[in-house]
Amino acid sequence: MAAATAEEAELRKQLTNLDRVTILSEALPYLQKFRGKTVVVKYGGAAMKDPTLKAGVISDLVLLSCVGIRCVLVHGGGPEINSWLAKVGIEAVFKNGLRVTDAATMEIVEMVLGGRVNKSLVSLIQQAGGKAVGLTGKDGQLLRARQMVELDIGYVGEVTKVDPTILNVLVEDEYIPVVATIATDYSGQALNINADTAAGEIAAALKAEKLVLMTDVPGVLRDKNDIGTKIQALDIRSCRELIQDGIIAGGMIPKIECCIRCLSQGVKAAHIIDGRASHSILMELLTDEGVGTMITG
């Protein structure tokens, strides 16, 4: 990533004052439109592992917060969980792409997601000049879930209820809530929740303006091997047709279904963006072209 940083530095040198003013001018209508609105960002993938990309995501969120956009950050932490499982001698097991979470694994998941990963993100936001509060779905009964016993994968849950009260209190006071996706069932048992799903349900409960899913792909591609076939905008009907035609396939299907679900519950737009691209959140939300795929109702 040193080369990418050097390229950015060189680009900044080449920008004239007029270029900078033009960029701000293009962003202004979007800043005005989204001021006071809520944007939920699901953070994961390469953007969580690379320090340069992580710094870019954090600075994007702080900038949006500073101009009055209410940001909520929802995160996973798969690689860090795997690392800590290895340290304590527990093998990471997956079944149909989902982590098998027995009691010992759930203890590590809760410790890593709700502790190490969550608090490091809170610290980074505050070092960048923002205000943040770290939460899990347990806090304020934010996320209630049922255990997906039918899948036989242990303490993995499906969200059944979201109480956004604590999030509304925080964003009203200009904090960025940072949410680790651990929920409880009605007996108090902790459950591991897919971060995309949790972000979508939280966005729906907040009636958010936007849900942004950060991934390791440029967006929805007609040809998965050709970035030039990226689709800039879709609606729900088009998404269903592309799934039926096999163009949207594999791991993209649950992401699209997550977007469709939150759109049907009142979210205005959902975006699938490439977290490996520098400042992809700002590029998607504050420019005419965007960088990913926007899905609307």
Sequence and secondary structure as in RCSB ss.txt:
>XXXX:A:sequence
MAAATAEEAELRKQLTNLDRVTILSEALPYLQKFRGKTVVVKYGGAAMKDPTLKAGVISDLVLLSCVGIRCVLVH
GGGPEINSWLAKVGIEAVFKNGLRVTDAATMEIVEMVLGGRVNKSLVSLIQQAGGKAVGLTGKDGQLLRARQMVE
LDIGYVGEVTKVDPTILNVLVEDEYIPVVATIATDYSGQALNINADTAAGEIAAALKAEKLVLMTDVPGVLRDKN
DIGTKIQALDIRSCRELIQDGIIAGGMIPKIECCIRCLSQGVKAAHIIDGRASHSILMELLTDEGVGTMITG
>XXXX:A:secstr
 HHHHHHHHHHHHH  HHHHHHHHHHHHHHHHHHTT EEEEEE THHHH HHHHHHHHHHHHHHHHTT EEEEEE
  HHHHHHHHHHTT    EETTEE B HHHHHHHHHIIIIIIHHHHHHHHHHTT  EEEEETTGGG EEEEE GG
GT BSBEEEEEE THHHHHHHHTT EEEEE EEE TT  EEE  HHHHHHHHHHHTT SEEEEEESSSS BSSTT
 GGGB SEEEHHHHHHHHHTTSS TTHHHHHHHHHHHHTTT SEEEEEETTSTTHHHHHHHSSS SSEEEE 
